[in-house]
Amino acid sequence: MVDQDVDKYTLALLNGLAQRIYYDKKEITDAVLKEEICPNMSDAQFDSVVSKTSGLLKSIVSVDMDLNQLEAFLVSQTKRKDSDLTEEQSKIYIRFWKSHRQNLFTESMIA
């Protein structure tokens, strides 16, 4: 997949997972996300990406990371041997978090 595609699907996946997890939009299933975001990816690969992305998102939201904490957390994730997270994807997480932090943290407290 081209880097630009990875950037695009990372942001789309973060948005979709946030809607499902924190705004209780049950209609946003893995199948819907796969169809909309990256239909050519294998099911196994997509399941792995969803699992990793939702895990990172939940970790970030659960402690309401400030930007310094988030940057340190993402740097540590990119350096892990078993991580597929790239520096570009880390920037997307940061951009996403800047836009959604307050709402997601508030929603996580309600849920």
Residue pairs with C-beta under 8 A, 6 or more apart in sequence:
1 9
1 38
1 41
3 88
5 38
6 86
6 88
6 89
7 88
7 89
7 92
9 37
9 38
10 53
10 89
10 92
10 93
11 92
11 95
11 96
12 33
12 36
12 37
13 33
13 37
13 49
13 50
13 53
14 53
14 57
14 92
14 93
14 96
15 96
16 28
16 32
16 33
16 36
16 37
17 28
17 33
17 50
17 53
17 54
17 57
18 57
18 100
18 104
19 25
19 28
20 26
20 28
20 29
21 54
21 57
21 58
22 61
22 103
22 104
22 107
22 108
22 111
23 107
24 111
30 46
30 47
30 50
33 46
33 50
34 41
34 43
34 46
38 46
41 49
49 84
52 83
52 84
52 85
56 77
56 85
56 93
59 73
60 70
60 73
60 93
60 97
61 104
61 105
61 108
62 108
63 69
64 101
64 105
65 73
65 97
67 94
67 97
67 98
70 93
70 94
70 97
71 90
71 94
74 85
74 90
74 93
74 94
75 90
77 83
77 85
77 90
78 85
78 86
78 87
78 90
